[in-house]
C-alpha cells in the first residue's frame, strides 16, 4: 500500500480523479490475478491451496499489484506531464478536512466548474478567500489532466 500512496497523493487535483482511480484499480486487480494464477501458481506446486490466518495469498498479491499500479500510474502521469497553461485563479473558498490527518482544500473555478484542490497546510494558511493564486493546468503523460499550485 506504500506505493499506492504515491498515486493517491494529490488525487483531488485531477480533473477526472474517479476515472483515474477506477482504471488503475482495475489494472492492478487484473494484473494481480493474472500474475498469481497464471504465472506463480504453475511455478510453485501447492500454492493455489495455501491459506494462512484467514488471509489468502492471492488477496495479498492482488492488493500489492493494486498499490503498485496505482502508485506507478500516479507517478508517471505527474512526473512526465507538460504544462498546458498557467494563470491566476480566485480562491472561492477554503475548507479543512478532519480525520486522523487533516487535509487542506482550496476551491477555485476552472473552466466554469468549481474544483477542489488539495494543498499543503503552510500554503493553505498563507492565503485567504477571494485572493488570486497561480495555478498551472498540466497534461499528464497518461492523459489525465491535473492542476498544480505553482507557489506551493
Phi and psi in degrees as GROMACS dihedral restraints (atoms count N, CA, C in turn):
[ dihedral_restraints ]
;  ai    aj    ak    al  type     phi  dphi    fc
    3     4     5     6     1   -59.2    20    10
    4     5     6     7     1   -44.6    20    10
    6     7     8     9     1   -68.2    20    10
    7     8     9    10     1   -28.9    20    10
    9    10    11    12     1   -64.3    20    10
   10    11    12    13     1   -29.2    20    10
   12    13    14    15     1   -63.1    20    10
   13    14    15    16     1   -30.4    20    10
   15    16    17    18     1   -66.2    20    10
   16    17    18    19     1   -37.7    20    10
   18    19    20    21     1   -74.8    20    10
   19    20    21    22     1   -32.9    20    10
   21    22    23    24     1   -78.1    20    10
   22    23    24    25     1   -29.7    20    10
   24    25    26    27     1   -63.8    20    10
   25    26    27    28     1   122.3    20    10
   27    28    29    30     1    79.1    20    10
   28    29    30    31     1    13.1    20    10
   30    31    32    33     1   -62.0    20    10
   31    32    33    34     1   -30.3    20    10
   33    34    35    36     1   -64.6    20    10
   34    35    36    37     1   -18.6    20    10
   36    37    38    39     1   -88.7    20    10
   37    38    39    40     1     2.9    20    10
   39    40    41    42     1   -84.5    20    10
   40    41    42    43     1   149.1    20    10
   42    43    44    45     1   -77.7    20    10
   43    44    45    46     1   -30.7    20    10
   45    46    47    48     1  -124.5    20    10
   46    47    48    49     1    59.9    20    10
   48    49    50    51     1   -64.4    20    10
   49    50    51    52     1   -34.6    20    10
   51    52    53    54     1   -66.4    20    10
   52    53    54    55     1   -43.0    20    10
   54    55    56    57     1   -64.1    20    10
   55    56    57    58     1   -43.6    20    10
   57    58    59    60     1   -58.6    20    10
   58    59    60    61     1   -47.7    20    10
   60    61    62    63     1   -63.0    20    10
   61    62    63    64     1   -43.0    20    10
   63    64    65    66     1   -66.2    20    10
   64    65    66    67     1   -46.5    20    10
   66    67    68    69     1   -61.4    20    10
   67    68    69    70     1   -48.2    20    10
   69    70    71    72     1   -78.6    20    10
   70    71    72    73     1   -24.2    20    10
   72    73    74    75     1   -68.3    20    10
   73    74    75    76     1   -46.4    20    10
   75    76    77    78     1   -64.6    20    10
   76    77    78    79     1   -38.3    20    10
   78    79    80    81     1   -61.9    20    10
   79    80    81    82     1   -43.9    20    10
   81    82    83    84     1   -66.4    20    10
   82    83    84    85     1   -44.0    20    10
   84    85    86    87     1   -63.1    20    10
   85    86    87    88     1   -46.5    20    10
   87    88    89    90     1   -63.4    20    10
   88    89    90    91     1   -45.4    20    10
   90    91    92    93     1   -67.8    20    10
   91    92    93    94     1   -32.8    20    10
   93    94    95    96     1   -65.2    20    10
   94    95    96    97     1   -43.0    20    10
   96    97    98    99     1   -64.7    20    10
   97    98    99   100     1   -46.8    20    10
   99   100   101   102     1   -61.6    20    10
  100   101   102   103     1   -46.0    20    10
  102   103   104   105     1   -61.4    20    10
  103   104   105   106     1   -45.8    20    10
  105   106   107   108     1   -68.7    20    10
  106   107   108   109     1   -53.9    20    10
  108   109   110   111     1   -81.2    20    10
  109   110   111   112     1   -32.5    20    10
  111   112   113   114     1   -98.9    20    10
  112   113   114   115     1   -17.5    20    10
  114   115   116   117     1  -115.7    20    10
  115   116   117   118     1   -53.7    20    10
  117   118   119   120     1   -74.4    20    10
  118   119   120   121     1   -45.6    20    10
  120   121   122   123     1   -61.5    20    10
  121   122   123   124     1   -42.2    20    10
  123   124   125   126     1   -65.5    20    10
  124   125   126   127     1   -26.3    20    10
  126   127   128   129     1   -79.6    20    10
  127   128   129   130     1   -34.3    20    10
  129   130   131   132     1  -117.5    20    10
  130   131   132   133     1   109.6    20    10
  132   133   134   135     1   -69.0    20    10
  133   134   135   136     1   143.3    20    10
  135   136   137   138     1    82.3    20    10
  136   137   138   139     1    -3.2    20    10
  138   139   140   141     1   -70.1    20    10
  139   140   141   142     1   -31.1    20    10
  141   142   143   144     1   -66.7    20    10
  142   143   144   145     1   -23.9    20    10
  144   145   146   147     1  -100.0    20    10
  145   146   147   148     1     4.4    20    10
  147   148   149   150     1   -76.3    20    10
  148   149   150   151     1   129.9    20    10
  150   151   152   153     1  -141.9    20    10
  151   152   153   154     1   142.8    20    10
  153   154   155   156     1  -149.0    20    10
  154   155   156   157     1   128.1    20    10
  156   157   158   159     1    53.3    20    10
  157   158   159   160     1    40.0    20    10
  159   160   161   162     1    62.3    20    10
  160   161   162   163     1     4.2    20    10
  162   163   164   165     1  -106.3    20    10
  163   164   165   166     1   121.0    20    10
  165   166   167   168     1   -85.0    20    10
  166   167   168   169     1   150.2    20    10
  168   169   170   171     1   -61.2    20    10
  169   170   171   172     1   -38.5    20    10
  171   172   173   174     1   -60.0    20    10
  172   173   174   175     1   -36.4    20    10
  174   175   176   177     1   -62.0    20    10
  175   176   177   178     1   -40.3    20    10
  177   178   179   180     1   -62.3    20    10
  178   179   180   181     1   -42.7    20    10
  180   181   182   183     1   -66.1    20    10
  181   182   183   184     1   -40.4    20    10
  183   184   185   186     1   -64.9    20    10
  184   185   186   187     1   -44.9    20    10
  186   187   188   189     1   -64.6    20    10
  187   188   189   190     1   -40.2    20    10
  189   190   191   192     1   -61.4    20    10
  190   191   192   193     1   -46.2    20    10
  192   193   194   195     1   -67.9    20    10
  193   194   195   196     1   -33.0    20    10
  195   196   197   198     1   -59.8    20    10
  196   197   198   199     1   -47.8    20    10
  198   199   200   201     1   -63.7    20    10
  199   200   201   202     1   -42.3    20    10
  201   202   203   204     1   -64.4    20    10
  202   203   204   205     1   -45.6    20    10
  204   205   206   207     1   -67.1    20    10
  205   206   207   208     1   -39.0    20    10
  207   208   209   210     1   -65.5    20    10
  208   209   210   211     1   -45.6    20    10
  210   211   212   213     1   -65.7    20    10
  211   212   213   214     1   -46.5    20    10
  213   214   215   216     1   -65.5    20    10
  214   215   216   217     1   -40.0    20    10
  216   217   218   219     1   -61.7    20    10
  217   218   219   220     1   -45.7    20    10
  219   220   221   222     1   -65.1    20    10
  220   221   222   223     1   -42.0    20    10
  222   223   224   225     1   -64.6    20    10
  223   224   225   226     1   -49.5    20    10
  225   226   227   228     1   -63.6    20    10
  226   227   228   229     1   -43.4    20    10
  228   229   230   231     1   -61.1    20    10
  229   230   231   232     1   -42.3    20    10
  231   232   233   234     1   -80.3    20    10
  232   233   234   235     1   -45.6    20    10
  234   235   236   237     1   -71.0    20    10
  235   236   237   238     1   -27.1    20    10
  237   238   239   240     1  -112.6    20    10
  238   239   240   241     1    36.2    20    10
  240   241   242   243     1   -91.5    20    10
  241   242   243   244     1   164.0    20    10
  243   244   245   246     1  -124.2    20    10
  244   245   246   247     1   150.2    20    10
  246   247   248   249     1   -78.2    20    10
  247   248   249   250     1   128.9    20    10
  249   250   251   252     1   -85.6    20    10
  250   251   252   253     1   -52.9    20    10
  252   253   254   255     1  -163.5    20    10
  253   254   255   256     1   159.1    20    10
  255   256   257   258     1  -126.6    20    10
  256   257   258   259     1   139.4    20    10
  258   259   260   261     1  -163.8    20    10
  259   260   261   262     1   171.9    20    10
  261   262   263   264     1   -84.8    20    10
  262   263   264   265     1   138.0    20    10
  264   265   266   267     1  -127.0    20    10
  265   266   267   268     1   145.4    20    10
  267   268   269   270     1   -85.1    20    10
  268   269   270   271     1   133.4    20    10
  270   271   272   273     1   -73.5    20    10
  271   272   273   274     1   114.1    20    10
  273   274   275   276     1   -75.2    20    10
  274   275   276   277     1   -43.4    20    10
  276   277   278   279     1  -164.1    20    10
  277   278   279   280     1   167.3    20    10
  279   280   281   282     1  -124.5    20    10
  280   281   282   283     1   151.5    20    10
  282   283   284   285     1  -149.0    20    10
  283   284   285   286     1   157.8    20    10
  285   286   287   288     1  -126.8    20    10
  286   287   288   289     1   129.5    20    10
  288   289   290   291     1   -91.2    20    10
  289   290   291   292     1   146.8    20    10
  291   292   293   294     1   -93.3    20    10
  292   293   294   295     1  -159.4    20    10
  294   295   296   297     1   105.7    20    10
  295   296   297   298     1  -167.6    20    10
  297   298   299   300     1   -60.8    20    10
  298   299   300   301     1   -44.6    20    10
  300   301   302   303     1  -120.3    20    10
  301   302   303   304     1   127.1    20    10
  303   304   305   306     1   -68.1    20    10
  304   305   306   307     1   144.7    20    10
  306   307   308   309     1  -116.7    20    10
  307   308   309   310     1   147.0    20    10
  309   310   311   312     1  -121.3    20    10
  310   311   312   313     1   123.6    20    10
  312   313   314   315     1  -119.7    20    10
  313   314   315   316     1   142.5    20    10
  315   316   317   318     1  -122.1    20    10
  316   317   318   319     1   131.9    20    10
  318   319   320   321     1  -107.2    20    10
  319   320   321   322     1   125.2    20    10
  321   322   323   324     1  -134.4    20    10
  322   323   324   325     1   156.8    20    10
  324   325   326   327     1   -93.6    20    10
  325   326   327   328     1   120.3    20    10
  327   328   329   330     1  -121.5    20    10
  328   329   330   331     1   121.0    20    10
  330   331   332   333     1    54.8    20    10
  331   332   333   334     1    44.2    20    10
  333   334   335   336     1    61.8    20    10
  334   335   336   337     1    21.1    20    10
  336   337   338   339     1  -125.4    20    10
  337   338   339   340     1   132.2    20    10
  339   340   341   342     1   -73.5    20    10
  340   341   342   343     1   118.8    20    10
  342   343   344   345     1  -111.9    20    10
  343   344   345   346     1   138.5    20    10
  345   346   347   348     1   -97.2    20    10
  346   347   348   349     1   123.9    20    10
  348   349   350   351     1  -115.5    20    10
  349   350   351   352     1   138.8    20    10
  351   352   353   354     1   -91.7    20    10
  352   353   354   355     1   136.9    20    10
  354   355   356   357     1  -133.1    20    10
  355   356   357   358     1   169.7    20    10
  357   358   359   360     1   -77.7    20    10
  358   359   360   361     1   154.2    20    10
  360   361   362   363     1   -60.2    20    10
  361   362   363   364     1   -43.6    20    10
  363   364   365   366     1   -61.1    20    10
  364   365   366   367     1   -43.6    20    10
  366   367   368   369     1   -67.9    20    10
  367   368   369   370     1   -43.0    20    10
  369   370   371   372     1   -58.8    20    10
  370   371   372   373     1   -40.8    20    10
  372   373   374   375     1   -72.2    20    10
  373   374   375   376     1   -23.5    20    10
  375   376   377   378     1   -84.9    20    10
  376   377   378   379     1   -11.7    20    10
  378   379   380   381     1  -113.3    20    10
  379   380   381   382     1   165.4    20    10
  381   382   383   384     1  -130.2    20    10
  382   383   384   385     1   165.4    20    10
  384   385   386   387     1   -64.8    20    10
  385   386   387   388     1   147.9    20    10
  387   388   389   390     1    72.9    20    10
  388   389   390   391     1     1.0    20    10
  390   391   392   393     1   -82.2    20    10
  391   392   393   394     1   149.5    20    10
  393   394   395   396     1   -87.8    20    10
  394   395   396   397     1   135.2    20    10
  396   397   398   399     1  -126.7    20    10
  397   398   399   400     1   151.9    20    10
  399   400   401   402     1   -92.3    20    10
  400   401   402   403     1   127.1    20    10
  402   403   404   405     1  -125.9    20    10
  403   404   405   406     1   146.4    20    10
  405   406   407   408     1  -114.3    20    10
  406   407   408   409     1   128.3    20    10
  408   409   410   411     1   -88.9    20    10
  409   410   411   412     1   123.6    20    10
  411   412   413   414     1  -118.3    20    10
  412   413   414   415     1   144.3    20    10
  414   415   416   417     1   -98.8    20    10
  415   416   417   418     1   116.7    20    10
  417   418   419   420     1   -72.2    20    10
  418   419   420   421     1   155.6    20    10
  420   421   422   423     1   -60.7    20    10
  421   422   423   424     1   -31.9    20    10
  423   424   425   426     1   -93.9    20    10
  424   425   426   427     1     6.7    20    10
  426   427   428   429     1    95.3    20    10
  427   428   429   430     1     3.5    20    10
  429   430   431   432     1  -101.2    20    10
  430   431   432   433     1   110.5    20    10
  432   433   434   435     1   -75.7    20    10
  433   434   435   436     1   148.2    20    10
  435   436   437   438     1  -149.0    20    10
  436   437   438   439     1   169.7    20    10
  438   439   440   441     1  -108.3    20    10
  439   440   441   442     1   135.8    20    10
  441   442   443   444     1  -118.7    20    10
  442   443   444   445     1   126.9    20    10
  444   445   446   447     1   -79.4    20    10
  445   446   447   448     1   117.4    20    10
  447   448   449   450     1   -72.8    20    10
  448   449   450   451     1   -34.8    20    10
  450   451   452   453     1   -86.9    20    10
  451   452   453   454     1    -1.2    20    10
